[in-house]
Amino acid sequence: MRWALRLQLLLQVVFLGILMHPRLPKVVTKLLDGKNFGFLATSMTDGSPQVTPVWVDRQGDVIVINTVKGRTKQRNFSRDARIALAIVDWKKPYTWAQIRGRVIQQTTKGADKHIDKLSKKYLGLPSYPWGDRKRIMVRIRPEKVVWEEEG
């Protein structure tokens, strides 16, 4: 009987598109690789949510964003590494993913080159046009992934 319950639970998890480990399914990698904005949620010091639109990238199954040192989101995930990221396909808005995870690295090394890569992806420009600030590249390890794919 226990094996039947386990099988039923497994089928429910697969059917709903829920992963409890960091491997990203193809639908999610396509969202991250596309010209889709992510919406990054962090927690303020009082526990209230803070959401920011972000450009997204990935390195394998690690999500990479880029920000400026001292921005609200950066201060928040420096204090509490837990984040949530929602991303929607701008061409098919019922294809989406929600990723919960943790910031595992913040670095200035390679951050300027990374923001240029994102500028090419999102703006079609070879370099980031507002290069007047100290950039930080942020790596996020997914811990839970939920998605839905349009028809």
OpenMM code with the backbone's topology and positions (N, CA, C; nanometers):
from openmm import Vec3, app, unit

residues = "MET ARG TRP ALA LEU ARG LEU GLN LEU LEU LEU GLN VAL VAL PHE LEU GLY ILE LEU MET HIS PRO ARG LEU PRO LYS VAL VAL THR LYS LEU LEU ASP GLY LYS ASN PHE GLY PHE LEU ALA THR SER MET THR ASP GLY SER PRO GLN VAL THR PRO VAL TRP VAL ASP ARG GLN GLY ASP VAL ILE VAL ILE ASN THR VAL LYS GLY ARG THR LYS GLN ARG ASN PHE SER ARG ASP ALA ARG ILE ALA LEU ALA ILE VAL ASP TRP LYS LYS PRO TYR THR TRP ALA GLN ILE ARG GLY ARG VAL ILE GLN GLN THR THR LYS GLY ALA ASP LYS HIS ILE ASP LYS LEU SER LYS LYS TYR LEU GLY LEU PRO SER TYR PRO TRP GLY ASP ARG LYS ARG ILE MET VAL ARG ILE ARG PRO GLU LYS VAL VAL TRP GLU GLU GLU GLY".split()
positions = [
    Vec3(0.0812, -0.1189, 0.0000),
    Vec3(0.0000, 0.0000, 0.0000),
    Vec3(0.0859, 0.1259, 0.0000),
    Vec3(0.1964, 0.1234, 0.0754),
    Vec3(0.2829, 0.2408, 0.0809),
    Vec3(0.3390, 0.2766, -0.0558),
    Vec3(0.3757, 0.1764, -0.1334),
    Vec3(0.4315, 0.2047, -0.2659),
    Vec3(0.3280, 0.2726, -0.3540),
    Vec3(0.2011, 0.2397, -0.3388),
    Vec3(0.0945, 0.3032, -0.4175),
    Vec3(0.0815, 0.4506, -0.3808),
    Vec3(0.0926, 0.4836, -0.2520),
    Vec3(0.0865, 0.6231, -0.2085),
    Vec3(0.2073, 0.7011, -0.2587),
    Vec3(0.3234, 0.6396, -0.2536),
    Vec3(0.4441, 0.7049, -0.3043),
    Vec3(0.4344, 0.7296, -0.4546),
    Vec3(0.3833, 0.6323, -0.5270),
    Vec3(0.3657, 0.6480, -0.6710),
    Vec3(0.2660, 0.7596, -0.7004),
    Vec3(0.1576, 0.7630, -0.6265),
    Vec3(0.0571, 0.8675, -0.6460),
    Vec3(0.1181, 1.0059, -0.6202),
    Vec3(0.1950, 1.0204, -0.5125),
    Vec3(0.2596, 1.1468, -0.4811),
    Vec3(0.3582, 1.1858, -0.5910),
    Vec3(0.4365, 1.0904, -0.6363),
    Vec3(0.5319, 1.1168, -0.7428),
    Vec3(0.4614, 1.1652, -0.8689),
    Vec3(0.3532, 1.0996, -0.9041),
    Vec3(0.2776, 1.1410, -1.0223),
    Vec3(0.2188, 1.2806, -1.0053),
    Vec3(0.1721, 1.3132, -0.8851),
    Vec3(0.1203, 1.4475, -0.8603),
    Vec3(0.2298, 1.5512, -0.8758),
    Vec3(0.3469, 1.5247, -0.8228),
    Vec3(0.4585, 1.6181, -0.8329),
    Vec3(0.4987, 1.6372, -0.9784),
    Vec3(0.5107, 1.5296, -1.0538),
    Vec3(0.5471, 1.5391, -1.1953),
    Vec3(0.4392, 1.6121, -1.2733),
    Vec3(0.3138, 1.5808, -1.2478),
    Vec3(0.2031, 1.6431, -1.3190),
    Vec3(0.1987, 1.7929, -1.2946),
    Vec3(0.2222, 1.8363, -1.1711),
    Vec3(0.2165, 1.9778, -1.1392),
    Vec3(0.3408, 2.0540, -1.1837),
    Vec3(0.4449, 1.9846, -1.2231),
    Vec3(0.5679, 2.0510, -1.2637),
    Vec3(0.6411, 2.1110, -1.1459),
    Vec3(0.6635, 2.0327, -1.0442),
    Vec3(0.7338, 2.0812, -0.9260),
    Vec3(0.8622, 2.0001, -0.9098),
    Vec3(0.9711, 2.0706, -0.8913),
    Vec3(1.0977, 2.0044, -0.8640),
    Vec3(1.1502, 2.0517, -0.7295),
    Vec3(1.2001, 1.9603, -0.6509),
    Vec3(1.2553, 1.9956, -0.5203),
    Vec3(1.4076, 1.9861, -0.5222),
    Vec3(1.4668, 1.9948, -0.6375),
    Vec3(1.6114, 1.9910, -0.6480),
    Vec3(1.6549, 2.0902, -0.7549),
    Vec3(1.7826, 2.1218, -0.7632),
    Vec3(1.8272, 2.2323, -0.8475),
    Vec3(1.8379, 2.2062, -0.9980),
    Vec3(1.8108, 2.0867, -1.0462),
    Vec3(1.8157, 2.0654, -1.1920),
    Vec3(1.7022, 2.1445, -1.2566),
    Vec3(1.7354, 2.2228, -1.3557),
    Vec3(1.6335, 2.3036, -1.4225),
    Vec3(1.5820, 2.2318, -1.5463),
    Vec3(1.4502, 2.2164, -1.5570),
    Vec3(1.3933, 2.1519, -1.6757),
    Vec3(1.4044, 2.2436, -1.7973),
    Vec3(1.3886, 2.1846, -1.9140),
    Vec3(1.4063, 2.2571, -2.0405),
    Vec3(1.3162, 2.3799, -2.0496),
    Vec3(1.1913, 2.3704, -2.0072),
    Vec3(1.1007, 2.4852, -2.0156),
    Vec3(1.1560, 2.6026, -1.9340),
    Vec3(1.2179, 2.5754, -1.8210),
    Vec3(1.2723, 2.6815, -1.7358),
    Vec3(1.4006, 2.7378, -1.7955),
    Vec3(1.4867, 2.6521, -1.8487),
    Vec3(1.6094, 2.7043, -1.9105),
    Vec3(1.5762, 2.7904, -2.0325),
    Vec3(1.4719, 2.7534, -2.1069),
    Vec3(1.4299, 2.8361, -2.2204),
    Vec3(1.3809, 2.9726, -2.1731),
    Vec3(1.3078, 2.9755, -2.0634),
    Vec3(1.2635, 3.1033, -2.0079),
    Vec3(1.3826, 3.1897, -1.9674),
    Vec3(1.4784, 3.1288, -1.8986),
    Vec3(1.5956, 3.2028, -1.8530),
    Vec3(1.6838, 3.2476, -1.9687),
    Vec3(1.6927, 3.1673, -2.0732),
    Vec3(1.7763, 3.2014, -2.1880),
    Vec3(1.7104, 3.3042, -2.2796),
    Vec3(1.5777, 3.3153, -2.2723),
    Vec3(1.5050, 3.4083, -2.3572),
    Vec3(1.5151, 3.5512, -2.3060),
    Vec3(1.4561, 3.6408, -2.3806),
    Vec3(1.4587, 3.7837, -2.3472),
    Vec3(1.3431, 3.8157, -2.2517),
    Vec3(1.3346, 3.7400, -2.1437),
    Vec3(1.2263, 3.7521, -2.0474),
    Vec3(1.2772, 3.8153, -1.9185),
    Vec3(1.2014, 3.9078, -1.8658),
    Vec3(1.2367, 3.9687, -1.7391),
    Vec3(1.2006, 3.8742, -1.6248),
    Vec3(1.2849, 3.8743, -1.5238),
    Vec3(1.2549, 3.8037, -1.4009),
    Vec3(1.2080, 3.9042, -1.2977),
    Vec3(1.1369, 3.8562, -1.1987),
    Vec3(1.0924, 3.9408, -1.0883),
    Vec3(1.1448, 3.8776, -0.9608),
    Vec3(1.2449, 3.9437, -0.9026),
    Vec3(1.3185, 3.8901, -0.7887),
    Vec3(1.2568, 3.9402, -0.6592),
    Vec3(1.2192, 3.8472, -0.5725),
    Vec3(1.1637, 3.8809, -0.4418),
    Vec3(1.2669, 3.8536, -0.3334),
    Vec3(1.2835, 3.9524, -0.2474),
    Vec3(1.3691, 3.9403, -0.1301),
    Vec3(1.2869, 3.9864, -0.0096),
    Vec3(1.3438, 3.9734, 0.1092),
    Vec3(1.2744, 4.0144, 0.2319),
    Vec3(1.3402, 4.1379, 0.2921),
    Vec3(1.2579, 4.2361, 0.3234),
    Vec3(1.3047, 4.3559, 0.3928),
    Vec3(1.3344, 4.3193, 0.5390),
    Vec3(1.3969, 4.4099, 0.6114),
    Vec3(1.4331, 4.3820, 0.7506),
    Vec3(1.3105, 4.3550, 0.8376),
    Vec3(1.1955, 4.4144, 0.8016),
    Vec3(1.0739, 4.3901, 0.8798),
    Vec3(0.9977, 4.2665, 0.8324),
    Vec3(1.0530, 4.1933, 0.7361),
    Vec3(0.9908, 4.0718, 0.6852),
    Vec3(0.8981, 4.0936, 0.5670),
    Vec3(0.8708, 4.2169, 0.5323),
    Vec3(0.7828, 4.2436, 0.4185),
    Vec3(0.8560, 4.2131, 0.2877),
    Vec3(0.7809, 4.1762, 0.1837),
    Vec3(0.8442, 4.1419, 0.0559),
    Vec3(0.8886, 4.2653, -0.0209),
    Vec3(0.9917, 4.2481, -0.0996),
    Vec3(1.0416, 4.3516, -0.1897),
    Vec3(1.0645, 4.2824, -0.3232),
    Vec3(1.0088, 4.3353, -0.4311),
    Vec3(1.0179, 4.2732, -0.5634),
    Vec3(1.0783, 4.3715, -0.6618),
    Vec3(1.1723, 4.3221, -0.7420),
    Vec3(1.2419, 4.4038, -0.8400),
    Vec3(1.2478, 4.3293, -0.9730),
    Vec3(1.2158, 4.3971, -1.0851),
    Vec3(1.2395, 4.3331, -1.2149),
    Vec3(1.3901, 4.3249, -1.2404),
    Vec3(1.4348, 4.2122, -1.2949),
    Vec3(1.5782, 4.1924, -1.3200),
    Vec3(1.5995, 4.1229, -1.4543),
    Vec3(1.7141, 4.1511, -1.5138),
    Vec3(1.7603, 4.0735, -1.6276),
    Vec3(1.8166, 3.9433, -1.5714),
    Vec3(1.7942, 3.8331, -1.6405),
    Vec3(1.8382, 3.7034, -1.5904),
    Vec3(1.9274, 3.6315, -1.6901),
    Vec3(2.0116, 3.5463, -1.6358),
    Vec3(2.1061, 3.4658, -1.7118),
    Vec3(2.1235, 3.3366, -1.6325),
    Vec3(2.1944, 3.2441, -1.6890),
    Vec3(2.2245, 3.1222, -1.6142),
    Vec3(2.3596, 3.0684, -1.6556),
    Vec3(2.4180, 2.9928, -1.5656),
    Vec3(2.5406, 2.9176, -1.5905),
    Vec3(2.5089, 2.7758, -1.5464),
    Vec3(2.4705, 2.6933, -1.6437),
    Vec3(2.4223, 2.5600, -1.6107),
    Vec3(2.2911, 2.5719, -1.5367),
    Vec3(2.2836, 2.5161, -1.4174),
    Vec3(2.1625, 2.5232, -1.3357),
    Vec3(2.1692, 2.6328, -1.2305),
    Vec3(2.2680, 2.7193, -1.2383),
    Vec3(2.2802, 2.8332, -1.1470),
    Vec3(2.2274, 2.9568, -1.2184),
    Vec3(2.1408, 3.0306, -1.1510),
    Vec3(2.0847, 3.1529, -1.2077),
    Vec3(2.1779, 3.2678, -1.1740),
    Vec3(2.1961, 3.3582, -1.2699),
    Vec3(2.2869, 3.4699, -1.2508),
    Vec3(2.2143, 3.6001, -1.2828),
    Vec3(2.2216, 3.6929, -1.1895),
    Vec3(2.1706, 3.8277, -1.2139),
    Vec3(2.2849, 3.9259, -1.1914),
    Vec3(2.2590, 4.0522, -1.2169),
    Vec3(2.3604, 4.1549, -1.2027),
    Vec3(2.2938, 4.2754, -1.1391),
    Vec3(2.3608, 4.3359, -1.0427),
    Vec3(2.3030, 4.4526, -0.9761),
    Vec3(2.4128, 4.5495, -0.9369),
    Vec3(2.3736, 4.6548, -0.8699),
    Vec3(2.4661, 4.7565, -0.8207),
    Vec3(2.4793, 4.7408, -0.6701),
    Vec3(2.6015, 4.7509, -0.6215),
    Vec3(2.6267, 4.7409, -0.4772),
    Vec3(2.5435, 4.8466, -0.4045),
    Vec3(2.4737, 4.8006, -0.2993),
    Vec3(2.3965, 4.8916, -0.2166),
    Vec3(2.2504, 4.9049, -0.2534),
    Vec3(2.2098, 4.8455, -0.3673),
    Vec3(2.0672, 4.8485, -0.4009),
    Vec3(1.9889, 4.7702, -0.2961),
    Vec3(1.8599, 4.7993, -0.2843),
    Vec3(1.7766, 4.7356, -0.1814),
    Vec3(1.7836, 4.5844, -0.1908),
    Vec3(1.7680, 4.5290, -0.3113),
    Vec3(1.7705, 4.3822, -0.3239),
    Vec3(1.9037, 4.3255, -0.2777),
    Vec3(2.0129, 4.3953, -0.3097),
    Vec3(2.1462, 4.3473, -0.2724),
    Vec3(2.1649, 4.3518, -0.1213),
    Vec3(2.1183, 4.4572, -0.0590),
    Vec3(2.1256, 4.4637, 0.0880),
    Vec3(2.0414, 4.3531, 0.1507),
    Vec3(1.9225, 4.3292, 0.0918),
    Vec3(1.8336, 4.2258, 0.1464),
    Vec3(1.8932, 4.0869, 0.1359),
    Vec3(1.9430, 4.0462, 0.0170),
    Vec3(1.9942, 3.9093, 0.0065),
    Vec3(2.1324, 3.8935, 0.0661),
    Vec3(2.1994, 4.0045, 0.0987),
    Vec3(2.3244, 3.9947, 0.1750),
    Vec3(2.2935, 3.9575, 0.3200),
    Vec3(2.1794, 4.0039, 0.3693),
    Vec3(2.1353, 3.9752, 0.5056),
    Vec3(2.0656, 3.8398, 0.5148),
    Vec3(1.9827, 3.8094, 0.4133),
    Vec3(1.9042, 3.6855, 0.4105),
    Vec3(1.9123, 3.6320, 0.2676),
    Vec3(1.9854, 3.5256, 0.2485),
    Vec3(2.0170, 3.4755, 0.1143),
    Vec3(1.8984, 3.4138, 0.0409),
    Vec3(1.7866, 3.3934, 0.1089),
    Vec3(1.6701, 3.3326, 0.0443),
    Vec3(1.6035, 3.4313, -0.0506),
    Vec3(1.5716, 3.3817, -0.1713),
    Vec3(1.5051, 3.4644, -0.2715),
    Vec3(1.3965, 3.3811, -0.3401),
    Vec3(1.3118, 3.4516, -0.4132),
    Vec3(1.2198, 3.3866, -0.5073),
    Vec3(1.2309, 3.4650, -0.6372),
    Vec3(1.2229, 3.3942, -0.7471),
    Vec3(1.2296, 3.4561, -0.8784),
    Vec3(1.1138, 3.4033, -0.9616),
    Vec3(1.0332, 3.4946, -1.0131),
    Vec3(0.9267, 3.4575, -1.1062),
    Vec3(0.9688, 3.5066, -1.2437),
    Vec3(0.9421, 3.4258, -1.3448),
    Vec3(0.9757, 3.4633, -1.4817),
    Vec3(0.8636, 3.4159, -1.5733),
    Vec3(0.8253, 3.5019, -1.6675),
    Vec3(0.7141, 3.4752, -1.7581),
    Vec3(0.7641, 3.4923, -1.9010),
    Vec3(0.7226, 3.4032, -1.9890),
    Vec3(0.7559, 3.4153, -2.1312),
    Vec3(0.6757, 3.5318, -2.1893),
    Vec3(0.7437, 3.6340, -2.2364),
    Vec3(0.6737, 3.7529, -2.2851),
    Vec3(0.5941, 3.7256, -2.4128),
    Vec3(0.6257, 3.6183, -2.4830),
    Vec3(0.5497, 3.5819, -2.6033),
    Vec3(0.4309, 3.4910, -2.5702),
    Vec3(0.4465, 3.4095, -2.4663),
    Vec3(0.3417, 3.3166, -2.4230),
    Vec3(0.3262, 3.3321, -2.2722),
    Vec3(0.2472, 3.4307, -2.2273),
    Vec3(0.2455, 3.4664, -2.0857),
    Vec3(0.1905, 3.3608, -1.9904),
    Vec3(0.1360, 3.2520, -2.0435),
    Vec3(0.0920, 3.1442, -1.9546),
    Vec3(0.2002, 3.0374, -1.9388),
    Vec3(0.3176, 3.0639, -1.9938),
    Vec3(0.4361, 2.9827, -1.9676),
    Vec3(0.5191, 3.0613, -1.8676),
    Vec3(0.5371, 3.0029, -1.7496),
    Vec3(0.6040, 3.0743, -1.6424),
    Vec3(0.6761, 2.9759, -1.5506),
    Vec3(0.7618, 3.0333, -1.4679),
    Vec3(0.8298, 2.9540, -1.3657),
    Vec3(0.8471, 3.0377, -1.2406),
    Vec3(0.8460, 2.9694, -1.1284),
    Vec3(0.8807, 3.0304, -1.0011),
    Vec3(0.9957, 2.9484, -0.9443),
    Vec3(1.0997, 3.0177, -0.9063),
    Vec3(1.2188, 2.9510, -0.8534),
    Vec3(1.2468, 3.0071, -0.7149),
    Vec3(1.2551, 2.9185, -0.6178),
    Vec3(1.2981, 2.9601, -0.4849),
    Vec3(1.4371, 2.9056, -0.4637),
    Vec3(1.5229, 2.9880, -0.4066),
    Vec3(1.6598, 2.9447, -0.3861),
    Vec3(1.7359, 3.0372, -0.2947),
    Vec3(1.8674, 3.0274, -0.3052),
    Vec3(1.9557, 3.1069, -0.2189),
    Vec3(2.0687, 3.1688, -0.3012),
    Vec3(2.1037, 3.2892, -0.2645),
    Vec3(2.2213, 3.3539, -0.3216),
    Vec3(2.3425, 3.2809, -0.2659),
    Vec3(2.4255, 3.2305, -0.3569),
    Vec3(2.5429, 3.1551, -0.3126),
    Vec3(2.6729, 3.2318, -0.3361),
    Vec3(2.6658, 3.3393, -0.4168),
    Vec3(2.7875, 3.4176, -0.4409),
    Vec3(2.7507, 3.5567, -0.4904),
    Vec3(2.8274, 3.6542, -0.4419),
    Vec3(2.8226, 3.7901, -0.4939),
    Vec3(2.9668, 3.8278, -0.5241),
    Vec3(2.9920, 3.8741, -0.6470),
    Vec3(3.1281, 3.9080, -0.6832),
    Vec3(3.1315, 4.0237, -0.7814),
    Vec3(3.2360, 4.1040, -0.7691),
    Vec3(3.2587, 4.2100, -0.8682),
    Vec3(3.3407, 4.1563, -0.9855),
    Vec3(3.4094, 4.0441, -0.9634),
    Vec3(3.4933, 3.9850, -1.0673),
    Vec3(3.4056, 3.9359, -1.1840),
    Vec3(3.4272, 3.9917, -1.3020),
    Vec3(3.3510, 3.9541, -1.4205),
    Vec3(3.2151, 4.0205, -1.4308),
    Vec3(3.1791, 4.1046, -1.3312),
    Vec3(3.0457, 4.1659, -1.3289),
    Vec3(3.0255, 4.2639, -1.4448),
    Vec3(3.1279, 4.3421, -1.4801),
    Vec3(3.1133, 4.4364, -1.5913),
    Vec3(3.0977, 4.3630, -1.7245),
    Vec3(3.1727, 4.2573, -1.7430),
    Vec3(3.1597, 4.1759, -1.8642),
    Vec3(3.0213, 4.1108, -1.8698),
    Vec3(2.9708, 4.0670, -1.7547),
    Vec3(2.8399, 4.0030, -1.7480),
    Vec3(2.7277, 4.1016, -1.7815),
    Vec3(2.7362, 4.2256, -1.7300),
    Vec3(2.6302, 4.3225, -1.7597),
    Vec3(2.6331, 4.3594, -1.9083),
    Vec3(2.7502, 4.3554, -1.9713),
    Vec3(2.7581, 4.3776, -2.1167),
    Vec3(2.6874, 4.2644, -2.1916),
    Vec3(2.7048, 4.1403, -2.1451),
    Vec3(2.6362, 4.0254, -2.2053),
    Vec3(2.4844, 4.0430, -2.1936),
    Vec3(2.4384, 4.0849, -2.0765),
    Vec3(2.2952, 4.1068, -2.0565),
    Vec3(2.2442, 4.2241, -2.1404),
    Vec3(2.3258, 4.3266, -2.1566),
    Vec3(2.2877, 4.4407, -2.2404),
    Vec3(2.2661, 4.3973, -2.3846),
    Vec3(2.3515, 4.3094, -2.4319),
    Vec3(2.3350, 4.2566, -2.5686),
    Vec3(2.2052, 4.1763, -2.5787),
    Vec3(2.1779, 4.0956, -2.4796),
    Vec3(2.0572, 4.0115, -2.4778),
    Vec3(1.9301, 4.0961, -2.4710),
    Vec3(1.9246, 4.1921, -2.3807),
    Vec3(1.8009, 4.2662, -2.3549),
    Vec3(1.7869, 4.3954, -2.4345),
    Vec3(1.8976, 4.4633, -2.4641),
    Vec3(1.8908, 4.5914, -2.5335),
    Vec3(1.9410, 4.5854, -2.6772),
    Vec3(2.0121, 4.4764, -2.7098),
    Vec3(2.0717, 4.4673, -2.8426),
    Vec3(2.1948, 4.5552, -2.8575),
    Vec3(2.2507, 4.5997, -2.7457),
    Vec3(2.3695, 4.6856, -2.7464),
    Vec3(2.4914, 4.6050, -2.7046),
    Vec3(2.6065, 4.6313, -2.7669),
    Vec3(2.7258, 4.5516, -2.7353),
    Vec3(2.7809, 4.5741, -2.5949),
    Vec3(2.7479, 4.6889, -2.5338),
    Vec3(2.7931, 4.7133, -2.3973),
    Vec3(2.6847, 4.7877, -2.3201),
    Vec3(2.6903, 4.7742, -2.1912),
    Vec3(2.5924, 4.8364, -2.1029),
    Vec3(2.6079, 4.9878, -2.1106),
    Vec3(2.5017, 5.0603, -2.1435),
    Vec3(2.5159, 5.2044, -2.1680),
    Vec3(2.5299, 5.2911, -2.0432),
    Vec3(2.5034, 5.2365, -1.9235),
    Vec3(2.5117, 5.3155, -1.8018),
    Vec3(2.6208, 5.2597, -1.7116),
    Vec3(2.7445, 5.2715, -1.7531),
    Vec3(2.8556, 5.2082, -1.6829),
    Vec3(2.9156, 5.2917, -1.5719),
    Vec3(2.8347, 5.3650, -1.4991),
    Vec3(2.8865, 5.4573, -1.3989),
    Vec3(2.8792, 5.4048, -1.2554),
    Vec3(2.8507, 5.2761, -1.2368),
    Vec3(2.8321, 5.2224, -1.1020),
    Vec3(2.9103, 5.0938, -1.0819),
    Vec3(2.9293, 5.0582, -0.9564),
    Vec3(3.0003, 4.9353, -0.9192),
    Vec3(2.9050, 4.8162, -0.9322),
    Vec3(2.9276, 4.7320, -1.0325),
    Vec3(2.8394, 4.6174, -1.0596),
    Vec3(2.8796, 4.4974, -0.9753),
    Vec3(2.7782, 4.4151, -0.9445),
    Vec3(2.7980, 4.2897, -0.8712),
    Vec3(2.7239, 4.1797, -0.9477),
    Vec3(2.7936, 4.0698, -0.9741),
    Vec3(2.7312, 3.9523, -1.0343),
    Vec3(2.6873, 3.8613, -0.9189),
    Vec3(2.5626, 3.8149, -0.9267),
    Vec3(2.5014, 3.7389, -0.8180),
    Vec3(2.4611, 3.6015, -0.8703),
    Vec3(2.5090, 3.4964, -0.8043),
    Vec3(2.4733, 3.3596, -0.8421),
    Vec3(2.3729, 3.3041, -0.7415),
    Vec3(2.2691, 3.2400, -0.7973),
    Vec3(2.1593, 3.1870, -0.7168),
    Vec3(2.1446, 3.0378, -0.7429),
    Vec3(2.1428, 2.9595, -0.6361),
    Vec3(2.1213, 2.8156, -0.6474),
    Vec3(1.9724, 2.7862, -0.6271),
    Vec3(1.9050, 2.7333, -0.7287),
    Vec3(1.7638, 2.6980, -0.7113),
    Vec3(1.7484, 2.5840, -0.6108),
    Vec3(1.6434, 2.5936, -0.5288),
    Vec3(1.6115, 2.4873, -0.4346),
    Vec3(1.4751, 2.4260, -0.4631),
    Vec3(1.3850, 2.5046, -0.5180),
    Vec3(1.2534, 2.4541, -0.5560),
    Vec3(1.2107, 2.5274, -0.6826),
    Vec3(1.1620, 2.4508, -0.7788),
    Vec3(1.1211, 2.5066, -0.9072),
    Vec3(0.9796, 2.4597, -0.9384),
    Vec3(0.8930, 2.5538, -0.9702),
    Vec3(0.7557, 2.5247, -1.0105),
    Vec3(0.7346, 2.5943, -1.1439),
    Vec3(0.6692, 2.5265, -1.2363),
    Vec3(0.6478, 2.5887, -1.3672),
    Vec3(0.5186, 2.5381, -1.4296),
    Vec3(0.4771, 2.6124, -1.5306),
    Vec3(0.3645, 2.5722, -1.6106),
    Vec3(0.3935, 2.6161, -1.7543),
    Vec3(0.3615, 2.5309, -1.8480),
    Vec3(0.3884, 2.5594, -1.9884),
    Vec3(0.2586, 2.5713, -2.0644),
    Vec3(0.2451, 2.6798, -2.1402),
    Vec3(0.1261, 2.7015, -2.2209),
    Vec3(0.1201, 2.6006, -2.3333),
    Vec3(0.0017, 2.5432, -2.3500),
    Vec3(-0.0365, 2.4484, -2.4530),
    Vec3(0.0606, 2.4070, -2.5491),
] * unit.nanometer
topology = app.Topology()
chain = topology.addChain("A")
for resn in residues:
    res = topology.addResidue(resn, chain)
    for name in ("N", "CA", "C"):
        topology.addAtom(name, app.Element.getBySymbol(name[0]), res)
